[in-house]
């Protein structure tokens, strides 16, 4: 793990001068993009790596989270001498638009000074990337050395590859997919309905009470349930069994009630409640919807009809590497293999590897030495 004190780190917020045009046909204004950088940009500006975060991630990939105080979500990967070596590379990570860690989202102020709430336009993965392109332009970087992302971050990398293929030299996609499956959409809808069914959601207009107690407003119960449901999809059956099995939580016998009898129940409740301290419920609605809309083949089809996925990568010349995990049932290996075939059919250089890890979808965030070797070797 990196010594964060040894990394040159800077935090910034870019206020875009122009509205951001969106896939929906609407435009977003004002637009702010919160981002962090690690390491230093060289004189040639050719050593920059953009790391794209997952659904509930943020720009604090290798520095302490300002709300929770916990280490950055990829602190074991980004730093001096680590797989993404900040002695060599200038690493950029921005909070996606629609989120709640400084970039424009539902909780941000609209032009009238009040929170957007549900006035915030529905966005897509490609819209998130449009904001990232604007940020890279602002930094004066014509071509990134590489793009790296896992899960929703991988979708952003794929969107770069399909829409801005000449702006980077290499792309590393971890545990991701070129489209959201019906099963994944279904899990997201359960979470969204849990949030919107909470009486405290109030049609998304719950920010006005934040002055009294900003930690105790909004649909916390619904958001916690949404997080619990999603968290199950990030884990593997093997991992859950090894970690919890059917062991009871702080008791010798079952209570014959509805308290958290089992350790796994207690774990999920903790995950749900702790999530509400750092994430906004409306942002969860918007970002899950963006993921559900993601379908690269559909985006690049003609006359609104889905195209061949290879057509999406027609302009790609950069190297691409795809990594999947054998216990990931949310974005299984078949999804990465499908992308690899499409990139190969488009004539771009591509490599693909399935790694063995017991952690399910979350494997790209956890200690998997084989993944570290792939990242370092590819970059």
N, C-alpha and C positions, 0 to 999 in steps of 0.2 A: 504494500500500500504506500502511496506517495506521502511524503512529508509536505503538507500543503503550504507550510511556511517557506519551502524552497521553490515553489512555483510562482512565477510572476503572473498574478491574477488581476484582472480589472473587470469592473461591473459598469455597464452603460445602459442607457435607454435612448434609442433612436426615435425621434419624432419625424415621421414622414411628411414631406412637404405637400405631397399630392394624395388624393384619395386612392384607395386600393380597389381596383376593379375585380369583381368576383365572378365565379362561374355561374352564379344565380342570375347574373345580369345587373345586380345591385352593386353599389360601391360602399366602401367602409371609410368613414372619416369621423373624428381624427384617428390616426393610427400610430401607436407606439409599439416598439419592439424592444423588449428587455433582453439583454444578452450578456454573457460572460466570455472572457478570453483567457487563455492559459498559454504561457510562453510568449515569444516575441515574433512579430512578422519580419521576415528578412527584407533586404533592400530590393530584391527582385520580386517580392510578393508572390513567391511560388511555393511556399511551404505551409500553406493554410489547409487545415482539415476542418470541415464542418461536421459536427456530431449532432444528429437529430434525435430528440427524446421521444419516449413512448407516451401513451395516453395520459397518465398521471404524473409524468416526469416534469422536469423544468430545466432551466439553464445552469443549475448548480451541480454539474456533473462531477466536479473534483474539488468542491469547496463546501463548507458546512451549510446546511439548509438554514436560512434565516428564521424560519418559524419553529422548526423542530430541534434545531441544533445538531441533528444527525449528520454523519459524513455524507459527502456528495454521492450520488447514486452510482457513479462509475469511478470512484476514487482509487480503486484497485487497478484500474486500466490506464488512467490518464495521469501522467506525471513524469518527472525525470527518470529516465531509464526504464520506464514501464512500456507496455505494448504500444500505446500511443504516447510517444516520447516527447515531452514538452521541451527538452533540450534541443530537439531537431525541428519540431513542428509548432506552428501557431494554431492553437485549437480554439474553435468558436462553437459556442452552444447558445442558441436563442430559445426563449420561451415562445411556443407557437401562439399565433393569434387564436382567440377563443378561450385561452386558458386564464389563469388567475394569479400569475406570479410576476406581473409587471407589464406583459404585453396586452394589447387591447382585447378585451373580452366582455362578457355580459356585466361584470361588476365594475367595468371602467366607466368613466364619465363620457357621456355623449356630448354633442355640441351645445346642448342646453344646460350642461353641468350636472344633470342627474344621471344615475347609472343607466346604461343601456337596458339592462334586464333582458326581457324577451324582444325588445326592439333590435337587439343585435342580429345582424343578418346570418342566415344559415350559411356555413362555410364548408369547403371541401379540403381534402389533403392538398390539392393543387393550389388552392388559395393560401394555405399555410406556406407552401414553397414559394409562391409569389412574394410573400413578405420576406422570406429568407434571401431570395435573389436581390431584392431591394437593399437588404442589409449588406450583402457581399459587395454590391455596387458601391454603397456608401463607404465601405472600407477600402475601395480602390483596387479590389482583387478581380482581375479578369478571368482567372482560371484557378480553381481550387486544386490542390494536390490530390485530395480525396474527400469523399463523403462516407460517413459511417452512421448506421442506425439500426436499431433493433425494434421489432414489433411495429407499432405505428411509426417509429423512426425509420424503419426499413421501407415503409410505404412512401415516406417523404423522399428517401433516396431513390426509389423506383420512379417517382414522379419527376424528380430532377432528370433521371436518365431518359425518360420519355419526352420531356418537354424542353429541357435545356442541356442536351447531350454534349455540347461543346464547351461547357463551363467547368469541367473537372477532368482529372486524369484517371481516377480509379473510384470504384464504388463497392462498398462492403455492406451487404444486407444480411442481417441476423434474424432468424426466427420470424419471418414475415410472409407476406402473400401479395399477389397482384390484384386481389379482389377479396371482399369480405363475403364469407359463405353465409348461407341461410341460417346455419346453426349459430354463427357468431352474431348475426343480426338479431336472432332470437334472444340470446343472452343479454345483449345490450338493451333490447326493448323491455325485458324484465326489470333491469336497473332503472331505466327512464320512468317506467310506470310506478315503481316504488317511490321515486322522488316526487312525481307529480301527484301521487295519491296522498302524500303527507299534507295535512291541513296547513302546515307552516310554509308550504311552497307558495301559496297565495298567487298563483298564476305567474310566478317568477318575480313578483314585486315584494321581496322581503328585505331589501337593502335599507329601506328608510329607518328601520329600527336599530340599525347597527350602531348608532350613536350611544345608545344606552348600554349595550353589551355586545361588541362585535363578535364574540365567540359563541354567543347563544342566540343566533338568529337563523332563520331559514329552516329548510326541511332536513334537519340533522338525522332524524330517525330513518327517513327514506334514503338519504345519501349513504348512511351506514349499511342498510340492507343491500343497496346497489353495489357497494364495495365488497360486501361479503359474497354476493353471487359471482361477481367478476373474479374475485381472488381465487375461488375454487377452480376457475378455468386456467389460472396461471400455474397451477400445481399439477403433479402427477398422482395417480392412484398409489403408485409405489412409494412416492415421497410421503404422502399423507399417512399411509399405513406404517412406514418406518418411524415417522416422527410421533404419531399419536396412537395408531391402532384403535382399539376400543377402550383405552385406559380412561379411568374416571379422573375428574378434576377435583383435587383437594378433598376427597371423601372415600370412604371404604365401600359404601353401598349406594345404589341408586335411590333417588329421593322420591320417586313416583310423582314427580311434578314437572314443571317446565323451566326450571333453572338450568344452567349449563352443567349438566351431569358429566358430559364427556369433555376431555381435553380439547378435542377438535372444535367443539362448540364454543368453548371459552376463547380459543385462538381466533376464530372467525369474528366473534363479538369484539375482541380487542382490535382486530384489523379494521373493522367497520368504524368503531368509535374514534380511533386515532386518526383515521382518514379525514373525518369532518373538521379536524383542527387545522388542516392545511389545504383543503380543496373546496372550491365553490360548486354548489349543486348545479347551477345553471351552466357552468363551464362543462360539467360532466355531460349534460344533455347535448350541448353543441359539439363537443369533440367526439362523442360516440356516434353522433349522426354523421359527422364528416367521415369517420372510418367506415360506416355502413354504406355510404355512397361511393366508396372507392372501388373502382373497377377499371383498370388501365385499358383493357381490350375495348370496353364500352366507350371510354373517352376517345379512343382513336378509330372508332368505326365510322362508317359513312352514313349520312342521313339519319343519325340517331340510332343506328343498328350496331350491335356489338361487332367489333372486328376481330381479326386474328391477333393474338397477343404479340406475335413477332412484329406486326406492323407498328406497334407502340415503340419498338426499339430500333426502327429503321435507320435513324440518324446516329446511333450510338457507335462510337469508336473506342471509348475508354474501356479499361479492364474492369470486369465485375467479378466479385466473389460472393457466393451464396452459402450460408451456413444454416443448417437445421439441427434439431435435437431429437433423438429417438423417442423421448418420452413426452414430447410436445404434441398434444392432441388439439390445441387451439389453432396453431398454424403448423400442421404436420409436414413431414418431409416431402410429401407429394406436391405441396404447394411450391416449395423451393425448386423441386425438380422441374415443375411446369415452367417456371420462370427461366431456369437454365436452358431448357430446350428452346424457348422463344428467343432468348438472347443469342444462342448459337445459330438459330435459323436466320436471325437478322445479320449474321456475319461478324458479330462483335466477340472479342475474347472473353470467355467466361469459365470460371472454375466453381466447383460445387462440392461440399463435404457435409456429411451427416455425422455429428458427434454424439457420443454416448454420455448421458448425464442423468441422474435420478430426479432432477428438480422440475421437470416439465417445462412449460413455456418460459418460466423465470430463469432458466439456465443461463441466458445471455447476460443476466445481471449478477450471477453468483460465481463462486470460485470454481471455474472449470479450466484447469491448466492447458488443456488441448486448445481451447478457444483463444487463450492468450497467445499461444504459439501461432495460430492462424492469423490473428490480427497483426502481430508484429511482423510476421513473414510477408503478408500481403502488402502492408504499407511500406 
